[in-house]
Amino acid sequence: MSASHTNGNRPTSPKLRSALFTLSPFAVSHFAATLPIVEEGTLSAIGDNRRLRVGLAGLGRFGKLHAAVLAHLPGVELTALCDPLAAALEESGERYGVPANNRFTEFVTMLDDSVPALDAVFIVTPEPLHAEQAHAALERGLAVFLEKPLATSPEDGTRLLAAASGAGLPLQTGFLLRFDVQLAALKHQVDAGTLGELVTLRAKRNVSRAWFPAYGDRAHPVHETTIHDIDLFLWLTGRHCERVYAVERRLSGLRYPDVCVALLHFTGGAIGIVETSWLAPAASPANVMAGTWHGTIDAELEVVGTAGTARLRMLEGGLSIWTDKLLAQPDAGLWPDVHGQIGGALRAEVEHFVDRVRTGQPSTVASEHQALEGLHIAEAIITSAAEGHEVRLEEPSGTAHQPDRNRH
Ligand SMILES: NC(=O)c1ccc[n+]([C@@H]2O[C@H](COP(=O)([O-])OP(=O)(O)OC[C@H]3O[C@@H](n4cnc5c(N)ncnc54)[C@H](O)[C@@H]3O)[C@@H](O)[C@H]2O)c1
């Protein structure tokens, strides 16, 4: 924790805060091979007697959903909000009772000036801001929940993991698919050996074309959508990716491609195919119906093993609705609105993070080690697609997991 960042409003002294956080055994399971090991210590990071004070940065499409989860979560106080857009700040501030003096347009001001002081921060801002904001929060001794991607470069991701590990602070990337009930069931079956040895994994994610203008100049689709499927493949196989070949297409004239397909070779022989596109037309069945955010995530996953096959299609949920203007199949797994509260995988991953901060226990589900590995794979995909050749990855060891750009 940096001594240069002090917060006169914190009710806890730096010494106490240090005691609250630095004994977390976080990272022992996932980073033992690569980063300094944090000592095991007391179980309670903030104690059970008061609510966890959380700040939330980014009140856009997804930040509003996080706000809705945090505002209703037992044991949590949505203490402060941050967004440069005054209207978004006011709307969420009024809705969730966050007082005007705890609404900030600058991220570091929220970290330094929230009253009472924050225990944790949720970062749901545009992808290129993640690394710098997470670093600022970790430096100030705050636990960090960071929407995906962890960062937009492996170098930034490596620095973040080192900072979290060094400070003994929970850092969790928003890979909510690990908390989806159907994918958790699949993971259980894979681990139990039901499918035998995994041979191929195929993931498709075709999302609404109407959303692309909001993202197409700010993040490569590999960091925006494919990163979910890369994380699923790492999680399901438990293997490393050693080779990547990728192609992309640019149909919209924006900075980043709107189509990218990659072939991933995993250690042990499993082959992954990830396909992302931002081309689902306006008349596609809507499965995202979250207030300001309406459209389609047409996602599929197929896993073929030596003893069995598993298949999941997101648009094959049970409920369908037709009207003169609407064709909808509301998704019930990711962030359903249940009687005015957000449930599903989003709520489960937030609860998991809150529990980690409260207890100081390491995660058995989230893996920042694999989040970082995903960034290496993403970079290899981007390089391969741009340069038209296969890219090899070294097996992770220390922080030297760098793509080898030699042609093959
Ligand atoms: N896990 C998922 O399924 C999922 C789904 C959607 C989005 N996301 C992620 O959530 C994050 C936000 O995406 P979005 O779709 O909500 O984007 P968005 O553009 O709708 O919202 C971003 C918000 O951040 C605000 N912002 C910009 N600069 C800021 C700063 N310096 N400090 C604080 N706030 C700032 C913007 O004003 C805006 O309100 C991204 O990382 C995205 O990848 C994840």
PDBQT file of the ligand as one rigid body, heavy atoms in Angstrom, charges set to zero:
ROOT
HETATM    1  N1  LIG A 501     -19.439  -9.142 -18.425  1.00  0.00    +0.000 N 
HETATM    2  C1  LIG A 501     -20.254  -8.786 -19.398  1.00  0.00    +0.000 C 
HETATM    3  O1  LIG A 501     -21.034  -9.578 -19.903  1.00  0.00    +0.000 OA
HETATM    4  C2  LIG A 501     -20.232  -7.360 -19.876  1.00  0.00    +0.000 A 
HETATM    5  C3  LIG A 501     -21.278  -6.870 -20.654  1.00  0.00    +0.000 A 
HETATM    6  C4  LIG A 501     -21.214  -5.540 -21.070  1.00  0.00    +0.000 A 
HETATM    7  C5  LIG A 501     -20.149  -4.732 -20.732  1.00  0.00    +0.000 A 
HETATM    8  N2  LIG A 501     -19.140  -5.265 -19.973  1.00  0.00    +0.000 N 
HETATM    9  C6  LIG A 501     -17.962  -4.466 -19.625  1.00  0.00    +0.000 C 
HETATM   10  O2  LIG A 501     -18.378  -3.373 -18.797  1.00  0.00    +0.000 OA
HETATM   11  C7  LIG A 501     -17.539  -2.253 -19.034  1.00  0.00    +0.000 C 
HETATM   12  C8  LIG A 501     -18.402  -1.066 -19.407  1.00  0.00    +0.000 C 
HETATM   13  O3  LIG A 501     -19.079  -1.353 -20.611  1.00  0.00    +0.000 OA
HETATM   14  P1  LIG A 501     -20.463  -0.660 -20.964  1.00  0.00    +0.000 P 
HETATM   15  O4  LIG A 501     -21.065  -1.487 -22.019  1.00  0.00    +0.000 OA
HETATM   16  O5  LIG A 501     -21.263  -0.392 -19.739  1.00  0.00    +0.000 OA
HETATM   17  O6  LIG A 501     -19.943   0.719 -21.566  1.00  0.00    +0.000 OA
HETATM   18  P2  LIG A 501     -20.707   2.098 -21.614  1.00  0.00    +0.000 P 
HETATM   19  O7  LIG A 501     -19.996   2.912 -22.632  1.00  0.00    +0.000 OA
HETATM   20  O8  LIG A 501     -22.179   1.884 -21.763  1.00  0.00    +0.000 OA
HETATM   21  O9  LIG A 501     -20.455   2.711 -20.168  1.00  0.00    +0.000 OA
HETATM   22  C9  LIG A 501     -19.219   3.200 -19.736  1.00  0.00    +0.000 C 
HETATM   23  C10 LIG A 501     -19.479   4.282 -18.685  1.00  0.00    +0.000 C 
HETATM   24  O10 LIG A 501     -18.219   4.662 -18.134  1.00  0.00    +0.000 OA
HETATM   25  C11 LIG A 501     -18.222   6.077 -18.016  1.00  0.00    +0.000 C 
HETATM   26  N3  LIG A 501     -16.856   6.558 -17.945  1.00  0.00    +0.000 N 
HETATM   27  C12 LIG A 501     -16.056   6.973 -18.956  1.00  0.00    +0.000 A 
HETATM   28  N4  LIG A 501     -14.867   7.388 -18.457  1.00  0.00    +0.000 NA
HETATM   29  C13 LIG A 501     -14.923   7.220 -17.116  1.00  0.00    +0.000 A 
HETATM   30  C14 LIG A 501     -14.009   7.477 -16.054  1.00  0.00    +0.000 A 
HETATM   31  N5  LIG A 501     -12.791   7.978 -16.282  1.00  0.00    +0.000 N 
HETATM   32  N6  LIG A 501     -14.397   7.204 -14.777  1.00  0.00    +0.000 NA
HETATM   33  C15 LIG A 501     -15.645   6.702 -14.540  1.00  0.00    +0.000 A 
HETATM   34  N7  LIG A 501     -16.543   6.447 -15.505  1.00  0.00    +0.000 NA
HETATM   35  C16 LIG A 501     -16.186   6.687 -16.777  1.00  0.00    +0.000 A 
HETATM   36  C17 LIG A 501     -18.996   6.560 -19.240  1.00  0.00    +0.000 C 
HETATM   37  O11 LIG A 501     -19.449   7.891 -19.085  1.00  0.00    +0.000 OA
HETATM   38  C18 LIG A 501     -20.112   5.542 -19.292  1.00  0.00    +0.000 C 
HETATM   39  O12 LIG A 501     -21.222   5.955 -18.509  1.00  0.00    +0.000 OA
HETATM   40  C19 LIG A 501     -16.564  -2.687 -20.149  1.00  0.00    +0.000 C 
HETATM   41  O13 LIG A 501     -15.385  -3.163 -19.563  1.00  0.00    +0.000 OA
HETATM   42  C20 LIG A 501     -17.292  -3.815 -20.821  1.00  0.00    +0.000 C 
HETATM   43  O14 LIG A 501     -16.412  -4.727 -21.452  1.00  0.00    +0.000 OA
HETATM   44  C21 LIG A 501     -19.176  -6.540 -19.532  1.00  0.00    +0.000 A 
ENDROOT
TORSDOF 0
